[in-house]
């Protein structure tokens, strides 16, 4: 899961989540939304807060 990668290696994983969030692809938006709910990403909530979009 992307959240596992982001938590294990934030320098690689967080930019990936950011790129997916910027995509117009509805599947990518869903993937980002689902992964932002993961507890393992809570330490990065401030940085990732801007990625939350209504869905």
MDTraj code that builds the backbone (N, CA, C; nanometers):
import mdtraj as md
import numpy as np

residues = "UNK UNK UNK UNK UNK UNK UNK UNK UNK UNK UNK UNK UNK UNK UNK UNK UNK UNK UNK UNK UNK UNK UNK UNK UNK UNK UNK UNK UNK UNK UNK UNK UNK UNK UNK UNK UNK UNK UNK UNK UNK UNK UNK UNK UNK UNK UNK UNK UNK UNK UNK UNK UNK UNK UNK".split()
xyz = np.array([
    [0.0839, -0.1187, 0.0000],
    [0.0000, 0.0000, 0.0000],
    [0.0883, 0.1249, 0.0000],
    [0.0388, 0.2278, -0.0603],
    [0.1157, 0.3519, -0.0690],
    [0.1410, 0.4102, 0.0689],
    [0.0467, 0.3931, 0.1598],
    [0.0670, 0.4472, 0.2945],
    [0.1842, 0.3792, 0.3642],
    [0.2081, 0.2524, 0.3350],
    [0.3224, 0.1809, 0.3932],
    [0.4521, 0.2408, 0.3400],
    [0.4575, 0.2641, 0.2105],
    [0.5760, 0.3247, 0.1488],
    [0.5979, 0.4649, 0.2046],
    [0.4912, 0.5427, 0.2140],
    [0.5027, 0.6804, 0.2629],
    [0.5512, 0.6848, 0.4073],
    [0.5031, 0.5935, 0.4895],
    [0.5446, 0.5909, 0.6299],
    [0.6883, 0.5421, 0.6440],
    [0.7260, 0.4441, 0.5633],
    [0.8607, 0.3875, 0.5720],
    [0.9656, 0.4795, 0.5108],
    [0.9295, 0.5481, 0.4032],
    [1.0233, 0.6358, 0.3330],
    [0.9498, 0.7625, 0.2893],
    [0.9283, 0.8551, 0.3825],
    [0.8508, 0.9754, 0.3508],
    [0.9072, 1.0567, 0.2348],
    [1.0372, 1.0567, 0.2165],
    [1.0968, 1.1342, 0.1067],
    [1.0517, 1.0829, -0.0295],
    [1.0225, 0.9543, -0.0404],
    [0.9747, 0.8969, -0.1659],
    [0.8223, 0.8864, -0.1685],
    [0.7644, 0.8451, -0.0578],
    [0.6216, 0.8157, -0.0542],
    [0.5307, 0.9369, -0.0505],
    [0.5689, 1.0396, 0.0233],
    [0.4818, 1.1571, 0.0321],
    [0.4703, 1.2305, -0.1016],
    [0.5798, 1.2497, -0.1748],
    [0.5648, 1.3111, -0.3079],
    [0.4778, 1.2269, -0.4020],
    [0.4832, 1.0951, -0.3873],
    [0.3982, 1.0088, -0.4694],
    [0.2509, 1.0351, -0.4383],
    [0.2171, 1.0425, -0.3112],
    [0.0792, 1.0753, -0.2732],
    [0.0390, 1.2130, -0.3267],
    [0.1297, 1.3080, -0.3195],
    [0.1009, 1.4429, -0.3693],
    [0.0767, 1.4429, -0.5201],
    [0.1564, 1.3669, -0.5943],
    [0.1363, 1.3587, -0.7399],
    [0.0033, 1.2924, -0.7730],
    [-0.0296, 1.1863, -0.7008],
    [-0.1572, 1.1189, -0.7244],
    [-0.2744, 1.2110, -0.6918],
    [-0.2629, 1.2877, -0.5856],
    [-0.3699, 1.3798, -0.5462],
    [-0.3906, 1.4883, -0.6514],
    [-0.2857, 1.5272, -0.7198],
    [-0.2946, 1.6315, -0.8223],
    [-0.3526, 1.5790, -0.9536],
    [-0.3618, 1.4482, -0.9662],
    [-0.4119, 1.3861, -1.0878],
    [-0.5624, 1.4071, -1.1020],
    [-0.6095, 1.4096, -1.2251],
    [-0.7533, 1.4173, -1.2521],
    [-0.8183, 1.2794, -1.2545],
    [-0.7387, 1.1763, -1.2374],
    [-0.7867, 1.0383, -1.2402],
    [-0.8695, 1.0094, -1.1145],
    [-0.9925, 0.9656, -1.1330],
    [-1.0795, 0.9396, -1.0177],
    [-1.0297, 0.8231, -0.9333],
    [-0.9665, 0.7255, -0.9961],
    [-0.9112, 0.6136, -0.9192],
    [-0.7955, 0.6604, -0.8321],
    [-0.7133, 0.7489, -0.8844],
    [-0.6018, 0.8034, -0.8064],
    [-0.6550, 0.8843, -0.6889],
    [-0.7598, 0.9618, -0.7119],
    [-0.8199, 1.0410, -0.6038],
    [-0.8739, 0.9496, -0.4945],
    [-0.9394, 0.8420, -0.5347],
    [-0.9912, 0.7452, -0.4368],
    [-0.8768, 0.6843, -0.3573],
    [-0.7706, 0.6447, -0.4263],
    [-0.6548, 0.5836, -0.3612],
    [-0.5950, 0.6778, -0.2568],
    [-0.5809, 0.8032, -0.2918],
    [-0.5265, 0.9021, -0.1981],
    [-0.6198, 0.9175, -0.0788],
    [-0.7488, 0.9334, -0.1042],
    [-0.8460, 0.9487, 0.0053],
    [-0.8392, 0.8315, 0.1022],
    [-0.8373, 0.7113, 0.0487],
    [-0.8331, 0.5922, 0.1334],
    [-0.7041, 0.5851, 0.2140],
    [-0.5943, 0.6206, 0.1531],
    [-0.4662, 0.6125, 0.2224],
    [-0.4491, 0.7221, 0.3263],
    [-0.5101, 0.8379, 0.3048],
    [-0.5004, 0.9458, 0.4032],
    [-0.5700, 0.9098, 0.5338],
    [-0.6593, 0.8127, 0.5304],
    [-0.7303, 0.7694, 0.6513],
    [-0.6469, 0.6742, 0.7366],
    [-0.5345, 0.6302, 0.6861],
    [-0.4518, 0.5324, 0.7575],
    [-0.3802, 0.5963, 0.8758],
    [-0.3821, 0.5275, 0.9880],
    [-0.3168, 0.5767, 1.1100],
    [-0.1673, 0.5971, 1.0894],
    [-0.1071, 0.5167, 1.0038],
    [0.0383, 0.5277, 0.9841],
    [0.0788, 0.6606, 0.9208],
    [-0.0166, 0.7311, 0.8620],
    [0.0137, 0.8606, 0.8006],
    [-0.0174, 0.9784, 0.8925],
    [-0.0696, 0.9519, 1.0110],
    [-0.1022, 1.0598, 1.1057],
    [0.0170, 1.1512, 1.1348],
    [0.1406, 1.0984, 1.1476],
    [0.2540, 1.1884, 1.1730],
    [0.2769, 1.2915, 1.0618],
    [0.2210, 1.2677, 0.9455],
    [0.2404, 1.3565, 0.8312],
    [0.1140, 1.4370, 0.8010],
    [0.0215, 1.4413, 0.8959],
    [-0.1099, 1.5034, 0.8742],
    [-0.0996, 1.6485, 0.8301],
    [-0.0075, 1.7235, 0.8893],
    [0.0038, 1.8653, 0.8529],
    [0.0414, 1.8801, 0.7057],
    [0.1389, 1.8042, 0.6617],
    [0.1821, 1.8122, 0.5214],
    [0.0737, 1.7597, 0.4274],
    [0.0067, 1.6535, 0.4669],
    [-0.0894, 1.5892, 0.3782],
    [-0.2289, 1.6497, 0.3855],
    [-0.2524, 1.7374, 0.4808],
    [-0.3844, 1.7974, 0.4965],
    [-0.4347, 1.8658, 0.3714],
    [-0.3464, 1.9255, 0.2959],
    [-0.3852, 1.9952, 0.1728],
    [-0.4315, 1.8986, 0.0643],
    [-0.4020, 1.7705, 0.0796],
    [-0.4397, 1.6732, -0.0228],
    [-0.5841, 1.6281, -0.0099],
    [-0.6444, 1.6532, 0.1026],
    [-0.7818, 1.6069, 0.1250],
    [-0.8772, 1.6839, 0.0346],
    [-0.9488, 1.6074, -0.0466],
    [-1.0490, 1.6659, -0.1354],
    [-1.1809, 1.5941, -0.1101],
    [-1.2901, 1.6638, -0.1238],
    [-1.4190, 1.5946, -0.1101],
    [-1.4310, 1.4891, -0.2181],
    [-1.4927, 1.3801, -0.1846],
    [-1.4976, 1.2780, -0.2851],
    [-1.6200, 1.2027, -0.2910],
])
top = md.Topology()
chain = top.add_chain()
for i, resn in enumerate(residues, 1):
    res = top.add_residue(resn, chain, resSeq=i)
    for name in ("N", "CA", "C"):
        top.add_atom(name, md.element.get_by_symbol(name[0]), res)
traj = md.Trajectory(xyz[None], top)
